Amino acid sequence: MDRLTEMEAFATVVDQGGFTDAAKKMGISKSAVSKHVSSLEARLGARLLNRTTRRVSPTEIGLAYYDRARRVLNDAGEADALVTSMQSAPSGLLRISVATDFGVNHLSPALSEFLEDFPDITVNMVLNNRYVELISEGFDMAVRIGELEDSSLRARKLTETTQRMIASPGYFEKYGRPKKSTI
Protein backbone atom coordinates (compact mmCIF):
# COMPACT_ATOMS: atom_id res chain seq x y z
CA MET A 1 0.00 0.00 0.00
CA ASP A 2 1.04 3.60 -0.51
CA ARG A 3 2.95 5.08 2.46
CA LEU A 4 1.30 8.49 2.20
CA THR A 5 -2.15 6.93 2.06
CA GLU A 6 -1.33 4.88 5.16
CA MET A 7 -0.06 8.00 6.94
CA GLU A 8 -3.12 9.97 5.88
CA ALA A 9 -5.48 7.25 7.10
CA PHE A 10 -3.70 7.02 10.46
CA ALA A 11 -3.53 10.82 10.93
CA THR A 12 -7.19 11.20 9.97
CA VAL A 13 -8.21 8.51 12.49
CA VAL A 14 -6.32 10.41 15.19
CA ASP A 15 -7.77 13.77 14.05
CA GLN A 16 -11.34 12.46 13.85
CA GLY A 17 -11.13 10.22 16.92
CA GLY A 18 -12.25 7.06 15.15
CA PHE A 19 -12.39 4.97 11.99
CA THR A 20 -15.97 5.81 11.03
CA ASP A 21 -15.45 9.57 11.03
CA ALA A 22 -12.06 9.16 9.34
CA ALA A 23 -13.70 7.13 6.57
CA LYS A 24 -16.31 9.85 6.03
CA LYS A 25 -13.61 12.53 5.97
CA MET A 26 -11.49 10.60 3.44
CA GLY A 27 -14.46 9.46 1.33
CA ILE A 28 -13.56 5.77 1.59
CA SER A 29 -14.98 2.81 3.49
CA LYS A 30 -14.30 2.17 7.17
CA SER A 31 -12.69 -1.17 6.26
CA ALA A 32 -10.34 0.56 3.80
CA VAL A 33 -9.21 2.98 6.53
CA SER A 34 -8.69 0.03 8.89
CA LYS A 35 -6.64 -1.83 6.26
CA HIS A 36 -4.42 1.23 5.67
CA VAL A 37 -3.77 1.66 9.40
CA SER A 38 -3.16 -2.08 9.90
CA SER A 39 -0.76 -2.12 6.96
CA LEU A 40 1.11 0.87 8.42
CA GLU A 41 1.39 -0.77 11.84
CA ALA A 42 2.61 -4.01 10.23
CA ARG A 43 5.20 -2.19 8.12
CA LEU A 44 6.47 -0.24 11.15
CA GLY A 45 6.24 -3.22 13.51
CA ALA A 46 4.53 -1.10 16.15
CA ARG A 47 1.04 -0.56 17.51
CA LEU A 48 0.09 3.07 16.86
CA LEU A 49 -3.49 3.08 18.15
CA ASN A 50 -5.24 1.86 21.28
CA ARG A 51 -8.60 0.52 20.16
CA THR A 52 -11.59 -0.05 22.40
CA THR A 53 -15.22 -0.52 21.48
CA ARG A 54 -15.93 3.12 22.32
CA ARG A 55 -12.72 4.92 21.59
CA VAL A 56 -9.54 5.08 19.51
CA SER A 57 -6.48 6.92 20.82
CA PRO A 58 -2.82 7.01 19.80
CA THR A 59 -0.24 5.08 21.78
CA GLU A 60 2.89 6.90 22.93
CA ILE A 61 4.70 5.72 19.80
CA GLY A 62 1.59 6.57 17.75
CA LEU A 63 1.56 10.11 19.09
CA ALA A 64 5.23 10.63 18.17
CA TYR A 65 4.58 9.14 14.71
CA TYR A 66 1.45 11.29 14.32
CA ASP A 67 3.44 14.52 14.83
CA ARG A 68 5.92 13.57 12.10
CA ALA A 69 3.27 12.14 9.78
CA ARG A 70 1.18 15.31 10.06
CA ARG A 71 4.25 17.39 9.05
CA VAL A 72 4.93 15.11 6.08
CA LEU A 73 1.29 15.28 4.98
CA ASN A 74 1.23 19.07 5.35
CA ASP A 75 4.46 19.35 3.31
CA ALA A 76 3.00 17.07 0.63
CA GLY A 77 -0.16 19.22 0.51
CA GLU A 78 1.94 22.37 0.17
CA ALA A 79 3.98 20.76 -2.62
CA ASP A 80 0.77 19.87 -4.46
CA ALA A 81 -0.55 23.41 -3.98
CA LEU A 82 2.71 24.88 -5.28
CA VAL A 83 2.53 22.87 -8.49
CA THR A 84 -1.14 23.75 -8.94
CA SER A 85 -0.46 27.46 -8.47
CA MET A 86 2.48 27.35 -10.88
CA GLN A 87 0.28 25.81 -13.56
CA SER A 88 -2.53 28.29 -13.16
CA ALA A 89 -2.73 31.28 -15.45
CA PRO A 90 -0.35 34.09 -14.50
CA SER A 91 -1.92 37.27 -13.21
CA GLY A 92 -1.00 40.63 -11.76
CA LEU A 93 1.02 43.68 -12.72
CA LEU A 94 4.16 43.35 -14.88
CA ARG A 95 6.37 46.47 -14.79
CA ILE A 96 8.79 46.72 -17.72
CA SER A 97 11.49 49.30 -18.40
CA VAL A 98 12.53 49.45 -22.05
CA ALA A 99 14.49 51.80 -24.30
CA THR A 100 12.09 54.10 -26.12
CA ASP A 101 12.83 53.10 -29.73
CA PHE A 102 12.95 49.38 -29.01
CA GLY A 103 9.76 49.54 -26.95
CA VAL A 104 7.81 51.43 -29.61
CA ASN A 105 9.11 49.48 -32.62
CA HIS A 106 9.50 45.94 -31.27
CA LEU A 107 7.94 45.34 -27.87
CA SER A 108 4.63 47.21 -28.28
CA PRO A 109 3.52 45.12 -31.28
CA ALA A 110 4.28 41.90 -29.37
CA LEU A 111 2.41 43.03 -26.26
CA SER A 112 -1.06 42.80 -27.81
CA GLU A 113 -0.62 39.07 -28.50
CA PHE A 114 0.91 38.58 -25.04
CA LEU A 115 -2.07 40.27 -23.39
CA GLU A 116 -4.50 38.16 -25.42
CA ASP A 117 -2.73 35.01 -24.20
CA PHE A 118 -2.59 36.24 -20.59
CA PRO A 119 -5.66 38.45 -19.99
CA ASP A 120 -5.14 38.52 -16.20
CA ILE A 121 -1.82 40.35 -16.56
CA THR A 122 -1.64 44.14 -16.63
CA VAL A 123 1.49 45.62 -18.23
CA ASN A 124 3.01 48.93 -17.16
CA MET A 125 5.70 49.64 -19.76
CA VAL A 126 7.97 52.59 -19.03
CA LEU A 127 9.73 53.90 -22.13
CA ASN A 128 13.01 55.65 -21.33
CA ASN A 129 16.65 55.44 -22.29
CA ARG A 130 18.16 55.38 -18.83
CA TYR A 131 19.29 52.32 -16.92
CA VAL A 132 16.90 51.79 -14.04
CA GLU A 133 17.58 50.04 -10.75
CA LEU A 134 15.18 47.13 -11.21
CA ILE A 135 14.64 46.22 -7.58
CA SER A 136 14.69 49.63 -5.91
CA GLU A 137 12.47 51.17 -8.61
CA GLY A 138 10.00 48.27 -8.57
CA PHE A 139 10.51 46.87 -12.08
CA ASP A 140 10.01 43.21 -12.86
CA MET A 141 12.15 43.34 -15.98
CA ALA A 142 14.09 45.64 -18.27
CA VAL A 143 14.88 45.33 -21.96
CA ARG A 144 18.22 46.87 -22.89
CA ILE A 145 20.35 47.15 -25.99
CA GLY A 146 24.09 46.60 -25.94
CA GLU A 147 26.67 44.64 -23.99
CA LEU A 148 25.52 43.20 -20.69
CA GLU A 149 27.42 44.46 -17.69
CA ASP A 150 28.41 41.96 -15.01
CA SER A 151 25.29 41.37 -13.01
CA SER A 152 23.63 38.93 -10.67
CA LEU A 153 20.39 39.44 -12.61
CA ARG A 154 19.24 36.92 -15.21
CA ALA A 155 19.51 37.97 -18.83
CA ARG A 156 18.36 36.55 -22.15
CA LYS A 157 19.21 37.66 -25.64
CA LEU A 158 15.96 38.55 -27.39
CA THR A 159 17.07 39.60 -30.84
CA GLU A 160 19.80 41.09 -33.01
CA THR A 161 19.65 44.74 -33.91
CA THR A 162 21.78 47.09 -35.95
CA GLN A 163 23.01 50.54 -35.16
CA ARG A 164 23.37 53.43 -37.56
CA MET A 165 25.25 56.67 -37.16
CA ILE A 166 23.19 59.45 -38.61
CA ALA A 167 24.55 62.99 -38.82
CA SER A 168 24.84 65.78 -41.30
CA PRO A 169 27.98 66.04 -43.46
CA GLY A 170 28.73 69.32 -41.66
CA TYR A 171 28.78 67.58 -38.27
CA PHE A 172 31.23 64.97 -39.52
CA GLU A 173 33.45 67.70 -41.03
CA LYS A 174 33.46 69.65 -37.77
CA TYR A 175 33.77 66.79 -35.23
CA GLY A 176 34.93 63.81 -37.29
CA ARG A 177 33.43 60.37 -37.38
CA PRO A 178 33.13 58.51 -34.06
CA LYS A 179 35.47 55.51 -33.68
CA LYS A 180 33.30 53.60 -31.20
CA SER A 181 29.62 53.55 -30.34
CA THR A 182 28.65 54.51 -26.79
CA ILE A 183 25.71 52.10 -26.78
CORCORNOR-V422945 format. One record per helix or strand. SS is the DSSP state (a for helix, b for strand). FROM is the first residue (numbers start at 0). LEN is the number of residues. If there is no record, write none. Layout:
SS_FROM_LEN + SS_FROM_LEN
This chain:
a_2_14 + a_18_8 + a_29_15 + b_48_3 + b_55_3 + a_59_28 + b_91_7 + a_99_18 + b_120_7 + b_140_3 + a_168_7
